[in-house]
Amino acid sequence: MTLCLPKVGLRGSPHIGDLYLADISVPASVTEEISGVTAPPFGLGRVLKLA
């Protein structure tokens, strides 16, 4: 499980099984300002399965 935003280093790692992204209530505007990407769609649920 990773928090707030997907971490690039976890993508494609042979050590990672199912990967989930959890909402920790960081406002979307803050997430977008810090990362430069659109905030994850947590309207679909507080925990999202990524892989």
N, C-alpha and C positions, 0 to 999 in steps of 0.2 A: 504494500500500500504506500502511496505517495500522497502528499498533502498539497492542496491548492492548485498547483500546476504540474503537468507531467515533466519529469526530469529527463533530459536528453541521454544521460548516461545509463538509464535503465532500459532504453529502447534496444532490443535485439540482444541483450545480454544472455548468455547461456545459463546464467545463475538465477534468472527470473522466471517464475512460473506464471500463474495468473497475476495480472497487474491491475490494481484498482486505484482510482483517484478519489480522495475524500475532500468534501467541502469543510473548511474550517472558518467559514464566515468572513473571509476577506472580501470587501466590497469589489464588485466587478471593475469599477473605475480605477481602483488602486492596482488591481491585478494587471489591467491593461496598460496603465502608466509605467509600472515597473518592468513588465515583460515585453511590451510592445505588441502583444498578440491579444486576440479576443479571449475573454474569460471563458472557461469551460461552461457548458450548458447545465448547471446544477439545478435548473428548473425540472430536469428529468429525474432527479433524485440526488440525495446527499452523498451517495457513493456510486461512482461510475466505473464499470469494467472497461479497461482499456485494451487488454490482451489476454 
